[in-house]
Amino acid sequence: MRSLRLLLAAMTTAGLASACGPGPGAAPCPAIAQATAVAVTVAAGYAQEVHVLRLKACQDGSCTEDDVELRPGSDSVDQGCTEGVCSATASPNGTKVGTLMLPTLTESPMSVTASGTAPDGTALPLHTVDFRPTPDYPFGQQCGRFLSAGVLLDGEGLHVRT
């Protein structure tokens, strides 16, 4: 009787382990979590006008507001591949980028407002954009949906970043 229980336990455990992994021929999913955030890019032509940037994001009746730490933006430049090893380098592009962390991010409509100050201390124009975060499956349908919310600030206003 005891050996029957052990055999049953071993079969159940093996079945569970295989059910958690990728199916035959499927690539494994990366073990990364989604950031619940709004990403902001300040366009290169407007970046010198922005000293302090404050974002306010409202979704599902809740708002998060904070100053965004801006850092220099860059583009990835392909360095090619040698013997199956590929590389790239970052090249500054004149933009500034930052992130406003949120407690949650859903597919519900959201409103993002940008304000701040210029280097001389004067207030930047207030800009608002309404949109829905974008769902995507960057690692395939088997790995689950990721949501992204990104905005671009330039001299014309605040725009949804696609």
DSSP file (Angstrom, degrees, kcal/mol; ACC not computed):
  #  RESIDUE AA STRUCTURE BP1 BP2  ACC     N-H-->O    O-->H-N    N-H-->O    O-->H-N    TCO  KAPPA ALPHA  PHI   PSI    X-CA   Y-CA   Z-CA
    1    1 A M     >        0   0    0      0, 0.0     4,-1.8     0, 0.0     5,-0.1   0.000 360.0 360.0 360.0 -41.0    0.0    0.0    0.0
    2    2 A R  H  >  +     0   0    0      1,-0.2     4,-2.1     2,-0.2     5,-0.2   0.907 360.0  50.6 -65.0 -41.1    2.8    2.4    0.9
    3    3 A S  H  > S+     0   0    0      1,-0.2     4,-2.4     2,-0.2    -1,-0.2   0.835 107.0  55.2 -67.3 -31.5    4.6    1.8   -2.4
    4    4 A L  H  > S+     0   0    0      2,-0.2     4,-2.5     1,-0.2    -1,-0.2   0.909 108.2  48.6 -65.5 -41.7    1.4    2.5   -4.3
    5    5 A R  H  X S+     0   0    0     -4,-1.8     4,-2.6     2,-0.2    -2,-0.2   0.907 111.8  49.3 -63.7 -42.4    1.1    5.9   -2.5
    6    6 A L  H  X S+     0   0    0     -4,-2.1     4,-2.5     2,-0.2    -2,-0.2   0.910 111.7  48.6 -63.4 -42.4    4.7    6.7   -3.4
    7    7 A L  H  X S+     0   0    0     -4,-2.4     4,-2.3     2,-0.2    -2,-0.2   0.921 112.7  48.1 -63.6 -44.2    4.2    5.8   -7.0
    8    8 A L  H  X S+     0   0    0     -4,-2.5     4,-2.2     2,-0.2    -2,-0.2   0.901 112.1  49.5 -62.6 -42.7    1.0    7.9   -7.1
    9    9 A A  H  X S+     0   0    0     -4,-2.6     4,-2.5     2,-0.2    -2,-0.2   0.902 111.1  49.6 -63.8 -41.8    2.8   10.8   -5.5
   10   10 A A  H  X S+     0   0    0     -4,-2.5     4,-2.3     2,-0.2    -2,-0.2   0.899 111.5  48.4 -64.6 -41.6    5.7   10.6   -8.0
   11   11 A M  H  X S+     0   0    0     -4,-2.3     4,-2.1     2,-0.2    -2,-0.2   0.897 112.7  48.1 -66.6 -39.9    3.4   10.5  -11.0
   12   12 A T  H  X S+     0   0    0     -4,-2.2     4,-2.4     2,-0.2    -2,-0.2   0.923 112.3  48.8 -65.4 -44.9    1.4   13.5   -9.7
   13   13 A T  H  X S+     0   0    0     -4,-2.5     4,-2.5     1,-0.2    -2,-0.2   0.918 111.5  49.3 -62.9 -43.8    4.6   15.5   -9.1
   14   14 A A  H  X S+     0   0    0     -4,-2.3     4,-2.1     1,-0.2    -1,-0.2   0.896 111.4  50.2 -62.5 -40.4    6.0   14.6  -12.5
   15   15 A G  H  X S+     0   0    0     -4,-2.1     4,-1.5     2,-0.2    -1,-0.2   0.897 111.6  47.4 -65.2 -40.8    2.7   15.7  -14.1
   16   16 A L  H  X S+     0   0    0     -4,-2.4     4,-1.2     2,-0.2    -2,-0.2   0.911 110.5  52.0 -66.7 -42.5    2.7   19.0  -12.2
   17   17 A A  H  X S+     0   0    0     -4,-2.5     4,-0.8     1,-0.2     3,-0.4   0.908 111.9  45.4 -62.1 -42.3    6.3   19.8  -13.1
   18   18 A S  H  < S+     0   0    0     -4,-2.1     3,-0.3     1,-0.2    -1,-0.2   0.809 107.9  58.4 -72.9 -27.5    5.7   19.2  -16.8
   19   19 A A  H  < S+     0   0    0     -4,-1.5    -1,-0.2     1,-0.2    -2,-0.2   0.766 104.8  51.7 -71.1 -24.5    2.5   21.2  -16.7
   20   20 A C  H  < S+     0   0    0     -4,-1.2    -1,-0.2    -3,-0.4    -2,-0.2   0.707 101.5  72.3 -85.3 -20.6    4.4   24.3  -15.5
   21   21 A G  S  < S-     0   0    0     -4,-0.8     2,-0.1    -3,-0.3    -3,-0.0  -0.246  98.9 -73.5 -87.5 177.7    7.1   24.2  -18.1
   22   22 A P        -     0   0    0      0, 0.0    -1,-0.2     0, 0.0     3,-0.1  -0.370  52.7-110.6 -69.6 152.0    6.8   25.1  -21.8
   23   23 A G    >   -     0   0    0      1,-0.2     3,-2.1     4,-0.2     2,-0.1  -0.120  58.2 -55.4 -71.6 176.9    5.0   22.7  -24.1
   24   24 A P  T 3  S+     0   0    0      0, 0.0    -1,-0.2     0, 0.0     3,-0.1  -0.343 127.5   2.4 -58.7 126.9    6.8   20.7  -26.7
   25   25 A G  T 3  S+     0   0    0      1,-0.3     2,-0.3    -3,-0.1    -2,-0.1   0.391 101.5 126.0  79.3  -4.1    8.7   23.0  -29.0
   26   26 A A    <   -     0   0    0     -3,-2.1    -1,-0.3     1,-0.0     3,-0.1  -0.660  61.8-120.8 -90.6 143.5    7.8   26.2  -27.1
   27   27 A A        -     0   0    0     -2,-0.3    -4,-0.2    -3,-0.1    -1,-0.0  -0.542  35.3-104.9 -76.4 145.7   10.4   28.5  -25.8
   28   28 A P        -     0   0    0      0, 0.0    -1,-0.1     0, 0.0   115,-0.1  -0.360  34.9-111.7 -68.9 152.5   10.4   29.1  -22.0
   29   29 A C        -     0   0    0    113,-0.1     2,-0.1     1,-0.1   111,-0.0  -0.623  32.8-109.3 -83.4 142.1    9.0   32.4  -20.7
   30   30 A P        -     0   0    0      0, 0.0     2,-1.6     0, 0.0    -1,-0.1  -0.431  23.6-123.6 -69.6 147.1   11.4   34.8  -19.1
   31   31 A A        +     0   0    0     -2,-0.1     2,-0.3     2,-0.0    -2,-0.0  -0.522  66.8 125.3 -91.0  68.1   11.1   35.2  -15.3
   32   32 A I        -     0   0    0     -2,-1.6     2,-0.3     0, 0.0    -3,-0.0  -0.934  51.9-134.5-126.8 151.4   10.6   39.0  -15.4
   33   33 A A        -     0   0    0     -2,-0.3     2,-0.3     1,-0.0    -2,-0.0  -0.723  25.8-109.9-101.7 154.0    7.8   41.1  -13.9
   34   34 A Q        -     0   0    0     -2,-0.3     2,-0.5     1,-0.0   114,-0.0  -0.639  27.9-126.7 -80.8 136.2    6.0   43.9  -15.6
   35   35 A A        -     0   0    0     -2,-0.3     2,-1.2   112,-0.1   112,-0.1  -0.714  12.3-143.1 -80.4 129.4    6.8   47.4  -14.4
   36   36 A T        +     0   0    0     -2,-0.5    66,-3.4    66,-0.2     2,-0.3  -0.792  58.4 112.5 -92.8  96.7    3.6   49.3  -13.5
   37   37 A A  E     -A  101   0A   0     -2,-1.2     2,-0.5    64,-0.3   112,-0.4  -0.964  67.8-117.2-158.0 164.6    4.7   52.7  -14.7
   38   38 A V  E     -A  100   0A   0     62,-2.3    62,-2.6    -2,-0.3     2,-0.4  -0.985  31.7-150.1-111.0 121.6    4.3   55.5  -17.2
   39   39 A A  E     -Ab  99 150A   0    110,-2.7   112,-2.6    -2,-0.5     2,-0.4  -0.734  12.5-163.0 -90.1 140.0    7.4   56.0  -19.3
   40   40 A V  E     -Ab  98 151A   0     58,-2.7    58,-2.2    -2,-0.4     2,-0.4  -0.978   9.9-168.6-126.7 138.6    8.1   59.6  -20.5
   41   41 A T  E     -Ab  97 152A   0    110,-2.0   112,-2.8    -2,-0.4     2,-0.6  -0.995  12.2-150.8-121.4 129.4   10.5   60.8  -23.2
   42   42 A V  E     -Ab  96 153A   0     54,-3.5    54,-1.6    -2,-0.4   112,-0.2  -0.904  33.5-114.1 -97.3 120.9   11.2   64.5  -23.6
   43   43 A A    >>  -     0   0    0    110,-2.7     3,-1.7    -2,-0.6     4,-1.6  -0.127  19.1-116.9 -56.9 148.5   12.0   65.1  -27.3
   44   44 A A  T 34 S+     0   0    0      1,-0.3     4,-0.5     2,-0.2     3,-0.2   0.862 114.7  54.7 -55.3 -39.9   15.5   66.1  -28.2
   45   45 A G  T 34 S+     0   0    0      1,-0.2    -1,-0.3     2,-0.1    -2,-0.1   0.607 118.8  33.7 -71.9 -10.8   14.3   69.5  -29.5
   46   46 A Y  T X4 S+     0   0    0     -3,-1.7     3,-1.8   107,-0.2     4,-0.4   0.501  90.4  94.3-117.8 -11.7   12.6   70.3  -26.2
   47   47 A A  G >< S+     0   0    0     -4,-1.6     3,-1.3     1,-0.3    -2,-0.1   0.826  81.6  56.2 -58.3 -36.7   14.9   68.6  -23.7
   48   48 A Q  G 3  S+     0   0    0     -4,-0.5    -1,-0.3     1,-0.2    -2,-0.1   0.678 101.4  59.9 -71.0 -15.1   16.9   71.8  -22.9
   49   49 A E  G <  S+     0   0    0     -3,-1.8     2,-0.6    69,-0.1    -1,-0.2   0.577  93.8  77.4 -84.6 -10.7   13.7   73.6  -22.0
   50   50 A V    <   +     0   0    0     -3,-1.3    68,-0.2    -4,-0.4     3,-0.1  -0.893  39.1 154.8-111.2 117.8   12.9   71.1  -19.2
   51   51 A H  S    S+     0   0    0     66,-2.8     2,-0.4    -2,-0.6    67,-0.2   0.820  77.7  18.6 -99.9 -51.1   14.7   71.3  -15.8
   52   52 A V  E    S-E  117   0B   0     65,-1.8    65,-1.9    17,-0.1     2,-0.5  -0.986  70.2-165.3-123.1 131.7   12.1   69.6  -13.5
   53   53 A L  E     -EF 116  68B   0     15,-0.6    15,-3.1    -2,-0.4     2,-0.4  -0.970   2.5-170.5-120.3 131.1    9.3   67.4  -14.9
   54   54 A R  E     -EF 115  67B   0     61,-3.2    61,-2.5    -2,-0.5     2,-0.4  -0.978   5.6-165.8-120.4 129.9    6.3   66.4  -12.8
   55   55 A L  E     -EF 114  66B   0     11,-2.3    11,-2.1    -2,-0.4     2,-0.4  -0.903   8.1-167.1-115.0 145.6    3.8   63.8  -14.0
   56   56 A K  E     -EF 113  65B   0     57,-2.1    57,-2.6    -2,-0.4     2,-0.5  -0.988   8.8-172.1-128.2 121.1    0.3   63.0  -12.7
   57   57 A A  E     -EF 112  64B   0      7,-2.8     7,-2.5    -2,-0.4     2,-0.4  -0.962   0.5-171.3-117.6 127.2   -1.3   59.8  -13.9
   58   58 A C  E     +EF 111  63B   0     53,-2.8    53,-2.3    -2,-0.5     2,-0.3  -0.966  14.9 154.5-121.4 132.2   -4.9   59.0  -13.1
   59   59 A Q  E >   +EF 110  62B   0      3,-2.7     3,-1.7    -2,-0.4    51,-0.1  -0.968  64.2   1.9-155.6 138.0   -6.6   55.6  -13.8
   60   60 A D  T 3  S-     0   0    0     49,-0.6     3,-0.1    -2,-0.3    50,-0.1   0.839 129.6 -53.6  54.7  38.5   -9.5   53.8  -12.3
   61   61 A G  T 3  S+     0   0    0      1,-0.2     2,-0.4     0, 0.0    -1,-0.3   0.540 118.6 102.0  79.4   7.1  -10.3   56.6   -9.9
   62   62 A S  E <   -F   59   0B   0     -3,-1.7    -3,-2.7     2,-0.0     2,-0.4  -0.966  52.1-159.7-126.8 141.4   -6.8   56.8   -8.4
   63   63 A C  E     -F   58   0B   0     -2,-0.4     2,-0.4    -5,-0.2    -5,-0.2  -0.928   6.1-165.6-122.3 145.7   -4.0   59.3   -9.2
   64   64 A T  E     +F   57   0B   0     -7,-2.5    -7,-2.8    -2,-0.4     2,-0.4  -0.998  14.0 178.9-125.8 131.9   -0.2   59.1   -8.7
   65   65 A E  E     +F   56   0B   0     -2,-0.4     2,-0.3    -9,-0.2    -9,-0.2  -0.999  13.5 133.9-138.4 136.1    1.8   62.3   -8.9
   66   66 A D  E     -F   55   0B   0    -11,-2.1   -11,-2.3    -2,-0.4     2,-0.2  -0.976  55.3 -87.4-168.7 159.7    5.6   62.9   -8.5
   67   67 A D  E     -F   54   0B   0     -2,-0.3     2,-0.5   -13,-0.2   -13,-0.3  -0.561  46.2-133.6 -69.8 143.0    8.6   64.6  -10.0
   68   68 A V  E     -F   53   0B   0    -15,-3.1     2,-0.6    -2,-0.2   -15,-0.6  -0.885   9.1-128.6-105.3 127.4   10.3   62.3  -12.5
   69   69 A E        -     0   0    0     -2,-0.5     2,-0.4    30,-0.4    30,-0.4  -0.640  29.2-152.0 -73.4 118.6   14.0   61.8  -12.5
   70   70 A L        +     0   0    0     -2,-0.6    28,-0.2   -19,-0.2   -29,-0.0  -0.765  17.7 177.3 -97.4 138.6   15.2   62.5  -16.0
   71   71 A R  E     -C   97   0A   0     26,-2.4    26,-2.8    -2,-0.4     2,-0.0  -0.914  42.0 -78.3-132.3 160.9   18.3   60.9  -17.4
   72   72 A P  E     -C   96   0A   0      0, 0.0    24,-0.3     0, 0.0     2,-0.2  -0.328  46.8-136.2 -61.8 137.3   19.9   61.2  -20.9
   73   73 A G  E     -     0   0A   0     22,-2.6    20,-1.5   -31,-0.1    21,-0.5  -0.480  23.3-172.5 -88.2 164.2   18.1   59.1  -23.6
   74   74 A S  E     -C   92   0A   0     18,-0.3     2,-0.3    19,-0.2    16,-0.1  -0.975  20.7-128.9-151.9 163.2   19.9   57.0  -26.1
   75   75 A D  E     -C   91   0A   0     16,-2.6    16,-2.7    -2,-0.3     2,-0.4  -0.879  30.5-116.6-110.7 148.8   19.5   54.8  -29.2
   76   76 A S  E     -C   90   0A   0     -2,-0.3     2,-0.5    14,-0.2    14,-0.2  -0.734  26.0-157.5 -84.2 131.9   20.9   51.3  -29.6
   77   77 A V  E     -C   89   0A   0     12,-3.2    12,-2.0    -2,-0.4     2,-0.2  -0.955  19.0-124.0-114.3 119.6   23.5   51.0  -32.3
   78   78 A D  E     -C   88   0A   0     -2,-0.5    10,-0.3    10,-0.2     3,-0.1  -0.397  21.8-172.6 -63.6 128.1   24.0   47.5  -33.8
   79   79 A Q  E     -     0   0A   0      8,-2.7     9,-0.2     1,-0.3    -1,-0.1   0.349  41.4-122.7-101.8   2.5   27.6   46.4  -33.5
   80   80 A G  E     -C   87   0A   0      7,-0.5     7,-1.8     2,-0.0     2,-0.4  -0.218  26.5 -74.3  86.6-177.9   27.0   43.3  -35.6
   81   81 A C  E     -C   86   0A   0      5,-0.2     2,-0.4    -3,-0.1     5,-0.2  -0.956  32.3-172.8-125.7 140.7   27.6   39.6  -34.8
   82   82 A T  E >  S-C   85   0A   0      3,-2.6     3,-1.8    -2,-0.4    -2,-0.0  -0.981  76.3 -17.7-133.6 121.6   30.8   37.6  -34.7
   83   83 A E  T 3  S-     0   0    0     -2,-0.4     3,-0.1     1,-0.3    -1,-0.1   0.870 129.3 -49.3  52.0  43.0   30.7   33.8  -34.3
   84   84 A G  T 3  S+     0   0    0      1,-0.2     2,-0.6     0, 0.0    -1,-0.3   0.473 115.4 113.4  80.5   1.9   27.1   33.9  -33.0
   85   85 A V  E <   - C   0  82A   0     -3,-1.8    -3,-2.6     2,-0.0     2,-0.3  -0.937  47.0-168.8-109.9 121.3   27.7   36.6  -30.5
   86   86 A C  E     - C   0  81A   0     -2,-0.6     2,-0.3    -5,-0.2    -5,-0.2  -0.762   5.4-177.8-109.5 153.5   25.9   39.9  -31.2
   87   87 A S  E     - C   0  80A   0     -7,-1.8    -8,-2.7    -2,-0.3    -7,-0.5  -0.962  10.3-171.6-146.7 163.9   26.4   43.3  -29.5
   88   88 A A  E     - C   0  78A   0     -2,-0.3     2,-0.3   -10,-0.3   -10,-0.2  -0.949  11.3-147.1-147.3 163.1   25.1   46.8  -29.5
   89   89 A T  E     - C   0  77A   0    -12,-2.0   -12,-3.2    -2,-0.3     2,-0.4  -0.931  21.6-112.7-132.5 158.6   26.1   50.1  -27.9
   90   90 A A  E     - C   0  76A   0     -2,-0.3   -14,-0.2   -14,-0.2   -16,-0.0  -0.771  26.0-167.6 -93.9 135.0   24.1   53.0  -26.6
   91   91 A S  E     - C   0  75A   0    -16,-2.7   -16,-2.6    -2,-0.4    -2,-0.0  -0.983  27.6-115.8-122.5 120.7   24.5   56.3  -28.4
   92   92 A P  E     - C   0  74A   0      0, 0.0   -18,-0.3     0, 0.0   -16,-0.0  -0.241  27.8-173.7 -54.8 139.6   23.1   59.5  -26.8
   93   93 A N  E     -     0   0A   0    -20,-1.5   -19,-0.2     2,-0.2   -49,-0.1   0.308  45.0-105.7-121.2   7.4   20.3   61.0  -28.8
   94   94 A G  E    S+     0   0A   0    -21,-0.5   -47,-0.2     1,-0.3   -20,-0.1   0.339  81.7 118.1  87.6  -8.5   19.6   64.3  -27.0
   95   95 A T  E     -     0   0A   0    -22,-0.1   -22,-2.6   -48,-0.1     2,-0.4  -0.338  56.5-137.3 -82.3 170.3   16.3   63.2  -25.4
   96   96 A K  E     -AC  42  72A   0    -54,-1.6   -54,-3.5   -24,-0.3     2,-0.3  -0.982  21.4-166.7-123.1 141.8   15.6   62.9  -21.7
   97   97 A V  E     +AC  41  71A   0    -26,-2.8   -26,-2.4    -2,-0.4     2,-0.3  -0.934  13.3 156.8-130.4 152.5   13.8   59.9  -20.3
   98   98 A G  E     -A   40   0A   0    -58,-2.2   -58,-2.7    -2,-0.3     2,-0.4  -0.956  26.1-128.8-161.1 177.1   12.1   59.0  -17.0
   99   99 A T  E     -A   39   0A   0    -30,-0.4     2,-0.6    -2,-0.3   -30,-0.4  -0.999   1.1-155.0-141.6 133.9    9.5   56.8  -15.3
  100  100 A L  E     -A   38   0A   0    -62,-2.6   -62,-2.3    -2,-0.4     2,-0.2  -0.946  27.0-140.9-105.1 111.4    6.6   57.5  -13.0
  101  101 A M  E     -A   37   0A   0     -2,-0.6   -64,-0.3   -64,-0.2     3,-0.0  -0.502  17.9-161.6 -74.8 140.5    5.9   54.3  -11.0
  102  102 A L        -     0   0    0    -66,-3.4   -66,-0.2    -2,-0.2     3,-0.1  -0.863  27.3-128.8-120.1 153.3    2.3   53.4  -10.4
  103  103 A P  S    S-     0   0    0      0, 0.0     2,-0.3     0, 0.0    -1,-0.1   0.867  94.3  -1.1 -67.7 -34.5    0.7   51.0   -7.8
  104  104 A T        -     0   0    0    -45,-0.1     2,-0.4    -3,-0.0   -45,-0.0  -0.966  59.8-155.3-148.4 161.3   -1.2   49.3  -10.7
  105  105 A L        +     0   0    0     -2,-0.3     2,-0.2    -3,-0.1    42,-0.1  -0.966  21.2 168.8-142.2 124.6   -1.7   49.5  -14.4
  106  106 A T        -     0   0    0     -2,-0.4    -2,-0.0     2,-0.2   -46,-0.0  -0.676  49.6-102.0-124.6 179.4   -4.7   48.3  -16.2
  107  107 A E  S    S+     0   0    0     -2,-0.2     3,-0.1    25,-0.1    -2,-0.0   0.409  84.2 116.2 -83.3   2.7   -6.2   48.5  -19.7
  108  108 A S  S    S-     0   0    0      1,-0.1    -2,-0.2    24,-0.1    23,-0.1  -0.292  81.6 -83.8 -67.1 156.0   -8.7   51.2  -18.5
  109  109 A P        -     0   0    0      0, 0.0   -49,-0.6     0, 0.0     2,-0.3  -0.273  52.0-167.4 -56.9 146.1   -8.4   54.7  -19.9
  110  110 A M  E     -EG  59 131B   0     21,-3.4    21,-2.4   -51,-0.1     2,-0.4  -0.952  15.8-144.5-135.7 158.3   -5.9   56.9  -18.1
  111  111 A S  E     -EG  58 130B   0    -53,-2.3   -53,-2.8    -2,-0.3     2,-0.4  -0.989  13.4-168.1-122.9 129.5   -5.0   60.6  -18.1
  112  112 A V  E     -EG  57 129B   0     17,-2.6    17,-2.3    -2,-0.4     2,-0.4  -0.978   1.9-168.8-121.6 130.6   -1.4   61.8  -17.8
  113  113 A T  E     -EG  56 128B   0    -57,-2.6   -57,-2.1    -2,-0.4     2,-0.4  -0.962   4.6-158.2-120.1 134.0   -0.6   65.4  -17.1
  114  114 A A  E     +EG  55 127B   0     13,-3.1    13,-2.1    -2,-0.4     2,-0.3  -0.926  22.4 151.7-112.8 135.6    2.9   67.0  -17.4
  115  115 A S  E     +E   54   0B   0    -61,-2.5   -61,-3.2    -2,-0.4     2,-0.3  -0.860  11.3 121.8-143.4 178.6    4.0   70.1  -15.6
  116  116 A G  E     -E   53   0B   0      8,-0.4     8,-2.6    -2,-0.3     2,-0.3  -0.992  48.6 -71.6 157.9-162.3    7.4   71.4  -14.4
  117  117 A T  E     -EH  52 123B   0    -65,-1.9   -66,-2.8    -2,-0.3   -65,-1.8  -0.947  28.9-127.2-132.5 152.3    9.9   74.2  -14.6
  118  118 A A    >   -     0   0    0      4,-2.9     3,-2.3    -2,-0.3   -68,-0.2  -0.403  44.1 -94.2 -84.4 168.6   12.4   75.4  -17.2
  119  119 A P  T 3  S+     0   0    0      0, 0.0   -70,-0.1     0, 0.0   -69,-0.1   0.800 127.3  55.3 -56.4 -29.5   16.1   75.9  -16.2
  120  120 A D  T 3  S-     0   0    0      2,-0.1     0, 0.0     1,-0.0     0, 0.0   0.416 121.9-106.6 -85.4   3.8   15.4   79.6  -15.5
  121  121 A G  S <  S+     0   0    0     -3,-2.3     2,-0.1     1,-0.3     3,-0.1   0.339  74.6 136.2  92.5  -6.9   12.6   78.6  -13.0
  122  122 A T        -     0   0    0      1,-0.1    -4,-2.9    -5,-0.1    -1,-0.3  -0.420  61.9 -99.4 -74.1 152.5    9.6   79.6  -15.1
  123  123 A A  B     -H  117   0B   0     -6,-0.2    -6,-0.3    -2,-0.1    -1,-0.1  -0.463  31.2-129.7 -72.8 138.8    6.7   77.2  -15.2
  124  124 A L        -     0   0    0     -8,-2.6    -8,-0.4    -2,-0.2    -1,-0.1  -0.532  39.2 -87.8 -78.1 153.7    6.4   74.9  -18.2
  125  125 A P        -     0   0    0      0, 0.0     2,-0.4     0, 0.0    -1,-0.1  -0.342  44.6-113.5 -59.9 145.1    3.0   74.8  -20.0
  126  126 A L        -     0   0    0    -11,-0.1     2,-0.4    -3,-0.1   -11,-0.2  -0.703  39.3-176.2 -82.3 128.0    0.6   72.3  -18.5
  127  127 A H  E     -G  114   0B   0    -13,-2.1   -13,-3.1    -2,-0.4     2,-0.3  -0.983   7.2-173.5-130.4 140.7   -0.2   69.4  -21.0
  128  128 A T  E     -G  113   0B   0     -2,-0.4     2,-0.4   -15,-0.2   -15,-0.2  -0.980   3.1-174.5-132.3 144.3   -2.6   66.5  -20.6
  129  129 A V  E     -G  112   0B   0    -17,-2.3   -17,-2.6    -2,-0.3     2,-0.4  -0.999  10.9-152.6-137.4 139.7   -3.2   63.4  -22.8
  130  130 A D  E     +G  111   0B   0     -2,-0.4     2,-0.3   -19,-0.2   -19,-0.2  -0.922  34.5 131.3-111.1 136.2   -5.9   60.7  -22.4
  131  131 A F  E     -G  110   0B   0    -21,-2.4   -21,-3.4    -2,-0.4    -2,-0.0  -0.958  51.0-102.2-165.0 176.4   -5.3   57.2  -23.7
  132  132 A R        -     0   0    0     -2,-0.3   -25,-0.1   -23,-0.2   -24,-0.1  -0.948  42.8-107.1-111.6 136.2   -5.5   53.5  -22.9
  133  133 A P        -     0   0    0      0, 0.0    16,-0.2     0, 0.0   -28,-0.0  -0.279  39.9-113.3 -56.6 149.5   -2.3   51.5  -22.1
  134  134 A T  E     -I  148   0C   0     14,-2.7    14,-1.9    16,-0.0     2,-0.3  -0.769  22.0-144.5 -94.8 123.1   -1.2   49.2  -24.9
  135  135 A P  E     +I  147   0C   0      0, 0.0     2,-0.3     0, 0.0    12,-0.2  -0.631  27.7 166.3 -82.9 145.7   -1.4   45.4  -24.4
  136  136 A D  E     -I  146   0C   0     10,-2.3    10,-3.1    -2,-0.3     3,-0.1  -0.982  37.6-142.7-153.3 158.8    1.3   43.3  -26.0
  137  137 A Y    >   +     0   0    0     -2,-0.3     3,-1.7     8,-0.2     8,-0.1  -0.668  27.9 168.3-121.7  72.3    2.7   39.8  -25.9
  138  138 A P  T 3  S+     0   0    0      0, 0.0    -1,-0.1     0, 0.0     3,-0.1   0.719  81.0  37.5 -64.7 -20.4    6.4   40.4  -26.4
  139  139 A F  T 3  S-     0   0    0      1,-0.4     3,-0.1     5,-0.4  -112,-0.1   0.199 127.2 -84.9-113.9  13.9    7.4   36.9  -25.4
  140  140 A G    X   -     0   0    0     -3,-1.7     3,-1.6     1,-0.1    -1,-0.4  -0.063  46.7 -75.5  99.4 157.9    4.4   35.1  -27.1
  141  141 A Q  G >  S+     0   0    0      1,-0.3     3,-1.2     2,-0.2    -1,-0.1   0.819 125.6  63.4 -58.1 -33.4    0.9   34.4  -26.1
  142  142 A Q  G 3  S+     0   0    0      1,-0.2    -1,-0.3    -3,-0.1    -2,-0.1   0.690 100.1  53.9 -67.6 -17.2    2.0   31.5  -23.8
  143  143 A C  G <  S-     0   0    0     -3,-1.6    -1,-0.2     1,-0.2    -2,-0.2   0.480 111.3-113.0 -99.6  -2.4    4.0   34.0  -21.6
  144  144 A G    <   -     0   0    0     -3,-1.2    -5,-0.4    -4,-0.4     2,-0.3  -0.112  35.9 -58.5  96.0 166.3    1.1   36.4  -20.8
  145  145 A R        -     0   0    0     -8,-0.1     2,-0.4    -7,-0.1    -8,-0.2  -0.634  38.5-161.2 -91.1 139.6    0.2   40.0  -21.6
  146  146 A F  E     -I  136   0C   0    -10,-3.1   -10,-2.3    -2,-0.3     2,-0.4  -0.937   9.1-147.3-114.9 143.8    2.3   43.0  -20.8
  147  147 A L  E     -I  135   0C   0     -2,-0.4     2,-0.4   -12,-0.2  -112,-0.1  -0.884  12.8-168.4-108.7 142.4    0.8   46.5  -20.6
  148  148 A S  E     -I  134   0C   0    -14,-1.9   -14,-2.7    -2,-0.4     2,-0.4  -0.988   9.9-173.6-131.5 145.0    2.8   49.6  -21.6
  149  149 A A        +     0   0    0   -112,-0.4  -110,-2.7    -2,-0.4     2,-0.4  -0.965  18.4 163.0-135.6 115.6    2.0   53.3  -21.1
  150  150 A G  E     -b   39   0A   0     -2,-0.4    11,-3.1    11,-0.4     2,-0.3  -0.991  14.7-169.3-139.1 144.8    4.3   55.8  -22.6
  151  151 A V  E     -bD  40 160A   0   -112,-2.6  -110,-2.0    -2,-0.4     2,-0.4  -0.926  11.9-146.1-130.9 156.0    4.2   59.5  -23.4
  152  152 A L  E     -bD  41 159A   0      7,-2.7     7,-2.6    -2,-0.3     2,-0.5  -0.988  10.2-158.5-122.4 127.3    6.3   62.0  -25.4
  153  153 A L  E     +bD  42 158A   0   -112,-2.8  -110,-2.7    -2,-0.4     2,-0.2  -0.926  26.3 149.7-107.3 126.1    6.7   65.6  -24.3
  154  154 A D  E >   - D   0 157A   0      3,-2.6     3,-1.0    -2,-0.5  -110,-0.0  -0.769  63.4 -77.3-138.9-172.9    7.7   68.1  -27.0
  155  155 A G  T 3  S+     0   0    0      1,-0.3     3,-0.1    -2,-0.2    -2,-0.0   0.674 127.7  53.1 -64.8 -17.2    7.2   71.8  -27.8
  156  156 A E  T 3  S-     0   0    0      1,-0.3     2,-0.3     3,-0.0    -1,-0.3   0.660 119.1 -93.3 -91.1 -19.3    3.7   71.0  -29.1
  157  157 A G  E <   -D  154   0A   0     -3,-1.0    -3,-2.6   -30,-0.1     2,-0.4  -0.984  57.9 -33.3 144.6-156.3    2.5   69.2  -26.0
  158  158 A L  E     -D  153   0A   0     -2,-0.3     2,-0.3    -5,-0.2    -5,-0.2  -0.910  56.0-178.3-110.1 131.1    2.1   65.7  -24.6
  159  159 A H  E     -D  152   0A   0     -7,-2.6    -7,-2.7    -2,-0.4     2,-0.3  -0.902  34.0-100.7-130.4 154.4    1.5   62.8  -26.9
  160  160 A V  E     -D  151   0A   0     -2,-0.3     2,-0.6    -9,-0.2    -9,-0.3  -0.586  38.6-134.8 -71.3 133.2    0.9   59.0  -26.6
  161  161 A R              0   0    0    -11,-3.1   -11,-0.4    -2,-0.3  -122,-0.1  -0.814 360.0 360.0 -94.1 126.0    4.1   57.2  -27.4
  162  162 A T              0   0    0     -2,-0.6    -1,-0.1   -13,-0.1   -11,-0.0   0.403 360.0 360.0-108.7 360.0    3.6   54.2  -29.6
